Amino acid sequence: MNQFNYPIYNYAVGWFNRQAPNPLDFIAPALSVDGVTGTFKRYPQGYAFRQVDTRRAPYEEAHIVDVLAEDVPYLLEDHSLRIGVDDSEIKPGAGNKKEAADQIALAKTGSLLATWRTSSIAAGLAYFRQQVEAKSGKGAWSGVDADPIKELRELMAEYEATNGVLPNRFLFSTAAWNTLCDNAAVADLVAYNDAKVLTPALLFKLLHLTGEGQTAPQFLKATVPVGVHRPGAEVPFKGSNALGSDVWLTYVDDGQQIGDMCGMRQLHAGGESPVEHVESYYERGKKTTFYEVGLHRAYAVTAPSCNIRLAIS
């Protein structure tokens, strides 16, 4: 008979809440939705309204005006975990068998959730890279005549005109940041500002981003190490950066409510974390206590025009 396991559920929820922000959370914040199926808000035109012809006499045919958001259906994928505790793992004389199994399961939960979270980050970044094409003709920052700051300013001006807001999340892969710092035009600007190295604060200054009249801009430089090969016996480990040489510019509404606009989202059916429930049951034939950790997820591009990806070279 399945039983809701409160100790492991509480531990799993707390585990997620204790984790430091990661690059996927930075550009695509998690959103708790009501159930495995439903709808989410999609903003096809950001916060910018299209100009319409408002001329119309009473009772004449009315114009159709674009609305700010539309409801789009979603279906979360099931990515639940199962933890097994074999009877042989419980030491003789451990006392209450169920409590002993719970303690062993707790010890396994953290490492399994870490694996799940790492896989979710890698899968999410891969999904968004596939959905958001790199900006054509941009990002060649290694060239002798390249001017990355000018290019970014132009992209941001176009972004604001299209979406009604400026981007407020700037995610640089380590490789892209190094290329930016090595650029000759950027090095001249760093020296002109009496600085020794380019910093996020100086970058925002060069981009004329003050945070006034908008959600304050945030910066993150990151490497997301992911193994190239599937694990297995005698398989050599080789890692790669899931961010590649990308730079992401996107918008995140800091309110984090279901109707708030964000360029990208992670959807889950849990409450304050992706964990929905933990149920335990015993299989006599296998002499094992199993713990089912309910986890669903999906990724969504919720404001397509608010996402810019640059492949830096």
N, C-alpha and C positions, 0 to 999 in steps of 0.2 A: 504494500500500500504506500503510495507517494505521500510524503509529508513536506510541508513548507519548512525549510531549514533557516531559521532566523539568524543564528550565529554566523553562518557562512555568507548569507545574504548581506548582513550588515557589514561584514568584513569586506566583501567584494565592492559594495557601494563606497565604503570609506577608502578602499585602495584606489579607485579611480579618482576620487576627490583629492587624494594626496599627490597625484602625479603632476609634475611640472608641465607647463604648456609646451606643445610640440608644434612643428611647422604646419601640420595639417589643421590643427585647432586655430592657428594664427590667421590663416587665410579662409578657412571654412569652418566657422564655429558650429558646435553641436547644437541641435534643436530637438527637444523632446516632443514627439507627436503622439496623438491619441490613437494608438493601435497600430497594427501591422499594415493596415490599408487606410487610406484617407486622402486628403488633399493638402498641398502646401501653397504658399503664396509665391507667385513668380512675377517679377517686374521686368517686362520686355523692354521698357524704355527708361529704366532707372527712375529718377525723381523728376525727369524733364517731361513737360507736356508739349504735345504737338499743337501748333497753331491751327485753328479751324475757322472756317467762315461762319460767323455767328448771325449773318443776315437771315431773318426769317419772320414772316408775319404770322399772327395767331391763326391756328388751324391748318397752316400749310404743312407740307411734308417736313419732318424733322431730320436734322443731320444726326448721324451716329458719332458720338464722341468716344475716343479711346479712354479706357479707365486706367488708373495707375497700376493696378495689380490684377492678376487672374489666378484662379484656382486650378492647380494641376494635380492630377491623381498620382499617388505613389504606392509602391508595394515594397515593403522592407524584405530584405533577404534574411533568412535564418542562419545565424552564425553561432549557435549555442555551443557551449562546452560541456563535456562530461568528465567528471573526475571519478576515478575508481579507487577504492581502498579494499584490498584483498584481506581475507581473514588472517592470512599468514603474516601480514604486516603488523597485526595487533599482538603485542607482547602478552604472554600468559600472565594472569594475575593483574591485568590492567584495570580491572574493575568493570564499570558499566561499558559494555561493548560498543553501544551507539556513541557514547561520549568520546570513547577512545578513537573510534573511526572518524568522528567529527574533527578531532584535533589533528589527525594525520591529514585529513582533507584540507584543513585550514593551511597546513604547511605547504601543500601542493598548489593551493589556489593562487598565491601571488605570482609564482613563476609562470603558470598557465595564462593568467590575465596579462602578464607582461608580453608573452608571445602573441596573444590575441591582439593587444594594442599595437605592437610593432607591425604586425601583418595588416591591421586596419589602416595605419598611417601610410604604409607602402601602397596598399591597394587604392586608397583615396587619392594619393598624389598621381598614381598611374591613371586613374579614371579622369581626373581633371586635366591632366596633360593631354589626354586623348580628346577631351571635349573642347578644350580651349587651344586653338592653333596658335603657334608662335607668330608674332607680328612679322609680316613679310617685309623684307628690306630694312629691318631694324636690328640693332644689337651687335653690329660689327665694330666693337669697341677697341680691337687691337690694331686697327688701321692707323697709319701715320697721321691722317687728317681727321680722324674720328673725334667727335665732340659729344660724349655721352650726356653731359649736363644739358646741352642745348636740345638734344634728342628727347630727353626725359621731359623737359619743359614743354616741348611741342606736343608730346603725347598727352601730358596732363591737361593742357589747354583744350585739346580735342576731347578728352575724357569729360571734362567739366561741361563743355558745350553739349555733349551727347547725353549725359546722365544727370546734370543738375547738381552734382557734388564732385569734389575732388577725391582721388583715392586716398585712403587713410591706413592702408596696410602695404608695406614694402618688404617683400621677402626676397633675399638674395641668397643664392647658393654660394658656398665658399669660393668656388671657382669663378663665379661671376663677379663677386666682390673683389677678388684679387685682380681680375682683369680691369675693373673700374679703377682701382688704386694705381695700377701700373700705366694707365693712360696718360699721355703727355699733357693734354689739355687740362685734365683733372689735377695733375701734379702742379701745374702752374697756378691753378686756383687755390690749391692748398697752401702753396708758398705765399701767394698774395694775401691770404688771410692769416699770415703769421702762425700757421699750424705746422706740426711736424708730420702728421698723418691724417688721412681722411677719416672722419668719425661720422656716425649717424647724425649727430647734431649739426655738424658742418654740412653734410649732404642736404639736410632739410633747409638749412639757411641758403644754400646755393640754389635750391629748387623753389625758394620763396614760400616755403611752408611754415606758417607760424602757429597754426592751430586755431587762429581766431576766426569765428564765424563758421566753424566746421568741427567735426569730430577730430580730436587731436591725432596727428599721424603717428604711426608706430613702425618700428624697424626691427627686422630680425635677420641675422646671418646664420645659416645653418647648413649642416651636413646630415643627411639621412642615410646611414649605412645599411645596405641591404645585401644579403648574400646572393651571388650570381647563380650558384648551383643549389639544387635541392639537397637537404642533409641526407647523409647515408654513411655506411661503413666505408672508411678509407677514402672519403671524398674530400679533397683539399678545399679549404675555405678561401674564397675570394669575394671581396665585397666591392660594392659600387655605391655611388651617391645617387639616391633616387631622385634628387632634385636636378641632377645633371649640371648644366651651366645656366639654368633658368633664373630669370628675375620675374617676380609676380607683382603686379599692381592691382589692388582690388579695394572694395569698400565693405566695411563691416559696421552695422548699426550697433552701437554699444548697449542699446536697450535690451537686446537679446530676448525679445518677445516673439511670439509666433507670427505677428504681422509685420515685424521689422524687416527692412531691406538689407540683404547681404548679397554679395556677388555669388557666393557658393555656400553650401551648407552640408553638414553631416546630419542625417536623420536617424533617430533611434527611438524606441518605444519604452525606454526606462523613464524614471522620474529625474532625480538629480544626477544620475549616471546611466550608462547604457544597460546596466543590469536590471532585468525585469523581475526575476524570481530565482530562487534556488530550491529545488525539490530533491529529496533524497529517498531512496528505496533500496531494498535488499533483494538480490537474486540468489536464491538458494542453490541453483544448479552451478553457478559460477563462484559461489561462496564469496561474493563481493558486494560491498555497499557502494552504490553509485549516486553521484550528485549531479543533477542537471542544472546548469547555469543558463538561464534564458537570455539570449542576446540576439537582437536583430539590428540591421543597419542598412543604410543606403546613402548614396551621395547624389547631390542635386545641384545643378547650375541654376540658381534662383534669380539672378539678374545678369543675363548673358553679356550685355554691353558694359558691365562694370568690371570685367576681367580682362587684363592685359598680361600676356606672357611673352617675354623676350628670351630668345635663345642666344646667349652671348658667345661671341667668337672673337 
